[in-house]
Amino acid sequence: MYRKLIAAIAIAAITAGCGNALRNETSPSPQNNGSVRAQQTSPQKKEIANPEQVSRHLEQLAMGIKGVTNAHCVVLGNTAVVGIDVDSKLDRSRVGTIKYSVAEAFHKDPYGIDAIVTADMDLSQRLNEIGADIRRGRPISGFAEEMADIIGRIVPQIPREVMPQDPEVQQRANNLHKLH
């Protein structure tokens, strides 16, 4: 009895599976060749052949945004990093709005579509210095020096790890510590 029931269920499952396969195998439409088409809505990133020209172009584009007083751009490979200068008295939300406006303008530009935009004053100044080093013919050493400075600012200094070299300075530090 159970064998007949199991056999009937197996036959029904096989038949149902085959039936779906046959129904789904309709002839393909000539309009649907298996590819998906999408309309491109943003510009494709262009290959950067002349980094200096692209750098000037993006700086000018950024300075065209209201609130940007200056811009500094460095092109590394096929990526641009742009630092913008804004009035230091502006509040953070206004600076964010200006930075977003620059990014919006870059979004419409094939060279700026993947650019990195920062409004940090220190990074903008460092980008300016890297750009100056590149124009002076020292792109690698200038970049390395600035990266060392940036990393030096990021890495914390822990007082416990400071080892004074001068014995006199060490003695004064120990005396001050004893007073407290």
C-alpha positions as CSV (number, residue, x, y, z in Angstrom):
1,M,0.0,0.0,0.0
2,Y,2.7,2.4,1.0
3,R,4.8,1.4,-2.0
4,K,1.9,2.3,-4.4
5,L,1.4,5.7,-2.6
6,I,5.1,6.5,-2.8
7,A,5.3,5.5,-6.5
8,A,2.2,7.6,-7.2
9,I,3.7,10.6,-5.5
10,A,7.0,10.2,-7.3
11,I,5.2,9.9,-10.7
12,A,3.1,13.0,-9.9
13,A,6.2,15.0,-8.9
14,I,8.1,13.9,-12.1
15,T,5.1,14.7,-14.3
16,A,4.6,18.1,-12.7
17,G,8.2,19.0,-13.1
18,C,8.2,18.0,-16.8
19,G,5.0,19.9,-17.4
20,N,6.5,23.2,-16.1
21,A,9.6,22.7,-18.2
22,L,7.5,22.3,-21.3
23,R,5.4,25.3,-20.5
24,N,8.4,27.6,-19.8
25,E,10.1,26.6,-23.0
26,T,8.3,29.1,-25.3
27,S,10.0,30.3,-28.4
28,P,12.1,33.4,-27.7
29,S,10.8,36.7,-28.8
30,P,12.9,38.3,-31.6
31,Q,13.0,41.5,-29.5
32,N,14.4,39.7,-26.4
33,N,17.8,38.3,-27.2
34,G,18.8,37.7,-23.6
35,S,20.5,41.0,-23.1
36,V,19.5,43.8,-20.8
37,R,19.5,47.3,-22.0
38,A,19.9,50.3,-19.7
39,Q,20.0,53.9,-20.6
40,Q,23.2,55.6,-19.4
41,T,22.3,58.5,-17.2
42,S,25.7,59.8,-16.0
43,P,28.8,60.5,-18.0
44,Q,31.4,57.8,-18.5
45,K,34.7,58.4,-16.8
46,K,37.3,59.6,-19.4
47,E,40.8,58.3,-19.5
48,I,43.1,61.1,-18.2
49,A,45.8,61.7,-20.8
50,N,46.9,65.2,-19.6
51,P,46.8,65.3,-15.8
52,E,47.9,69.0,-15.6
53,Q,45.1,70.1,-18.0
54,V,42.5,68.0,-16.1
55,S,43.7,69.4,-12.8
56,R,43.3,73.0,-14.0
57,H,39.9,72.1,-15.5
58,L,38.5,70.7,-12.2
59,E,40.0,73.5,-10.2
60,Q,38.1,76.0,-12.4
61,L,35.0,74.0,-12.2
62,A,35.1,73.9,-8.4
63,M,35.9,77.7,-8.2
64,G,32.8,78.3,-10.2
65,I,30.7,77.2,-7.3
66,K,29.4,80.0,-5.0
67,G,31.3,79.8,-1.7
68,V,34.5,78.2,-3.0
69,T,37.4,80.7,-2.7
70,N,40.1,78.5,-4.2
71,A,40.6,74.9,-5.3
72,H,43.6,72.6,-5.5
73,C,43.6,69.4,-7.6
74,V,46.0,66.6,-7.9
75,V,45.6,63.8,-10.4
76,L,46.9,60.4,-9.5
77,G,46.6,57.9,-12.3
78,N,43.0,58.2,-13.4
79,T,41.7,59.7,-10.2
80,A,41.5,63.3,-9.2
81,V,41.6,64.6,-5.6
82,V,40.3,68.1,-5.2
83,G,40.6,70.3,-2.1
84,I,38.4,73.3,-1.9
85,D,38.9,76.4,0.2
86,V,35.9,78.0,1.8
87,D,35.5,80.9,4.3
88,S,36.7,79.6,7.6
89,K,33.8,81.3,9.4
90,L,31.2,79.2,7.7
91,D,29.4,76.6,9.9
92,R,29.9,72.9,9.1
93,S,26.5,72.4,7.4
94,R,27.1,75.3,5.0
95,V,30.6,73.9,4.2
96,G,28.9,70.5,3.6
97,T,26.4,72.1,1.2
98,I,29.2,73.8,-0.8
99,K,31.2,70.5,-1.0
100,Y,28.0,68.7,-2.2
101,S,27.5,71.4,-4.9
102,V,31.1,70.9,-6.1
103,A,30.5,67.1,-6.2
104,E,27.3,67.7,-8.1
105,A,29.1,69.8,-10.7
106,F,31.8,67.1,-11.0
107,H,29.1,64.5,-11.4
108,K,28.1,66.1,-14.7
109,D,31.8,66.2,-15.9
110,P,33.4,63.1,-17.5
111,Y,36.8,64.0,-15.7
112,G,35.2,64.8,-12.4
113,I,32.7,61.9,-12.1
114,D,34.9,59.9,-9.8
115,A,36.9,62.8,-8.2
116,I,37.4,62.9,-4.5
117,V,36.3,66.3,-3.0
118,T,37.5,67.5,0.4
119,A,36.9,70.8,2.2
120,D,39.4,70.1,4.9
121,M,41.7,73.1,5.0
122,D,44.9,71.1,5.9
123,L,44.3,68.6,3.2
124,S,43.6,71.3,0.7
125,Q,46.8,73.0,1.5
126,R,48.7,69.7,1.2
127,L,47.1,69.1,-2.2
128,N,48.3,72.6,-3.2
129,E,51.9,71.7,-2.1
130,I,51.8,68.3,-3.9
131,G,50.6,70.1,-7.1
132,A,53.5,72.6,-6.7
133,D,56.0,69.7,-6.3
134,I,54.5,68.0,-9.4
135,R,55.0,71.3,-11.4
136,R,58.6,71.5,-10.2
137,G,59.3,68.0,-11.5
138,R,59.3,66.2,-8.1
139,P,56.0,64.3,-8.2
140,I,57.1,61.2,-6.3
141,S,59.3,62.8,-3.6
142,G,56.8,65.6,-3.1
143,F,53.9,63.2,-2.7
144,A,55.9,61.0,-0.3
145,E,56.8,64.0,1.8
146,E,53.2,65.2,2.0
147,M,51.9,61.7,2.8
148,A,54.5,61.5,5.6
149,D,53.2,64.8,7.0
150,I,49.6,63.7,6.8
151,I,50.3,60.3,8.5
152,G,52.4,62.2,11.1
153,R,49.3,64.2,11.9
154,I,47.0,61.2,12.1
155,V,49.2,58.9,14.3
156,P,48.6,59.8,17.9
157,Q,51.4,60.6,20.3
158,I,51.0,58.9,23.7
159,P,52.8,60.7,26.6
160,R,53.8,57.4,28.2
161,E,55.7,56.5,25.1
162,V,57.8,59.7,25.0
163,M,61.4,59.2,26.1
164,P,63.2,62.4,26.9
165,Q,66.8,62.2,25.7
166,D,68.2,65.0,27.8
167,P,68.9,63.8,31.5
168,E,68.2,67.3,32.8
169,V,64.8,67.4,31.1
170,Q,64.1,63.9,32.6
171,Q,65.0,65.1,36.1
172,R,62.7,68.2,35.8
173,A,59.8,65.9,34.6
174,N,60.4,63.6,37.6
175,N,60.4,66.5,40.0
176,L,57.2,67.9,38.6
177,H,55.6,64.5,38.8
178,K,56.6,64.3,42.5
179,L,54.9,67.6,43.3
180,H,51.5,66.4,42.0
